[in-house]
Every structure is written in structure tokens, then in C-alpha cells.
């Protein structure tokens, strides 16, 4: 499973399958792991970063750029302490510390998913007195070993809200299935585009 869970995904170990065996199989099937770029990858120019240089297992990296998330005109989060999850072929997901989020706007969402790198995900909806946006965010309150840095954070799908990084508006990862944030320095192609199911 990719860095970010699908809004509709219920990917999890089948009943009766030992979790360790399922995890090993899920992690082993990826061909691209950041050690080389495929021939169709865009060659990065000066100041650019290729998502094909990101590793598998994903790398978690502290980011000091200012992240601002707004829902309509309302500020949902502002932080310079995001944790980026960098995974081969995916634009990063930005995990925001809960302390930098207006938690009064968030309510538990529905559904569940399981990432072979990060573990079981919980979903969150934005809710105000007059509107709501279901399952627009997710978190890993009890992540697997190696992903502990995101235990106290939440990430947001950028498609239906305004997300910016150092003042640059984020472009959502293609397809609506994934939650990565495309910022100006990134080059792809990105997982989620047509024909990318095998990446």
C-alpha cells in the first residue's frame, strides 16, 4: 500500500493470515525502491527533486517550511514542524503535529486501512456548524516500527481544501486515491497518473 491510505481503502491482512507474513509479502512486491530511476522518469533540473529518488521503505524527514491548511477562509493548521513521508514515485505526505491543528474542527471519520509501512490508519472529518468534509484527513496513532515520528501527527488530502507550503499552493497527487502534496520543486511522473498501477 502507498504512503497515504485511500479514502475508500480497507486494505488489511486477510483473516487468519499472520500479520508478519502479510507485511513481508506486501513490502516485497515493489519493484522500484529509489535505487535507480525508471526510463520514463523525468530527469530533475537544478533545484528540482525526483520522486523516483525517494526510497522504499519510506523515509521520514522533518521539514521546516511553513505549512498552512485552510478550509474555505478558516485556518485548520499552521506549522513549521511537519514530518514528510517520502516514498518512491509518490509526492510527499505532510504530517502536521496535532498541537499545530485546530482540533475543534476535526471529528473521527469512518472506515479504516492498513499500510505495510506505517500500520493501521484512523480517519478524520472536518466539521463546522454549517458544513462538513468527510474523511479529509488521516493519522497513525500506533504506527509500526520505523514510523514512530508520525504518531502525534495528522495528514490531509489536499484536493478539497487549500494547502500551501511556504506560500506555494499545493497540487493534489493524481487520481484522488492518494494524498500526496505536489510542490513546485518535484518532478515525476507521480503515482496515481494513468498507467501507474504497477509502480
Residue, then its C-alpha position, 0 to 999 in steps of 0.5 A: x500500500x502507498x504512503x497515504x491510505x485511500x479514502x475508500x481503502x480497507x486494505x488489511x491482512x486477510x483473516x487468519x493470515x499472520x500479520x508478519x507474513x502479510x507485511x513481508x509479502x506486501x513490502x516485497x512486491x515493489x519493484x522500484x525502491x529509489x535505487x535507480x530511476x525508471x526510463x520514463x522518469x523525468x530527469x530533475x533540473x537544478x533545484x528540482x527533486x525526483x520522486x523516483x529518488x525517494x526510497x522504499x521503505x519510506x523515509x521520514x524527514x522533518x521539514x521546516x517550511x511553513x505549512x498552512x491548511x485552510x478550509x474555505x477562509x478558516x485556518x485548520x493548521x499552521x506549522x513549521x514542524x511537519x514530518x514528510x513521508x517520502x516514498x518512491x514515485x509518490x509526492x510527499x505526505x505532510x504530517x502536521x503535529x496535532x498541537x499545530x491543528x485546530x482540533x475543534x474542527x476535526x471529528x473521527x471519520x469512518x472506515x479504516x486501512x492498513x499500510x505495510x509501512x506505517x500500520x493501521x490508519x484512523x480517519x478524520x472529518x472536518x466539521x463546522x456548524x454549517x458544513x462538513x468534509x468527510x474523511x479529509x484527513x488521516x493519522x497513525x496513532x500506533x504506527x509500526x516500527x520505523x514510523x514512530x515520528x508520525x504518531x502525534x501527527x495528522x495528514x490531509x488530502x489536499x484536493x478539497x481544501x487549500x494547502x500551501x507550503x511556504x506560500x506555494x499552493x499545493x497540487x493534489x497527487x493524481x487520481x484522488x486515491x492518494x494524498x500526496x502534496x505536489x510542490x513546485x520543486x518535484x518532478x515525476x511522473x507521480x503515482x496515481x497518473x494513468x498507467x501507474x498501477x504497477x509502480 
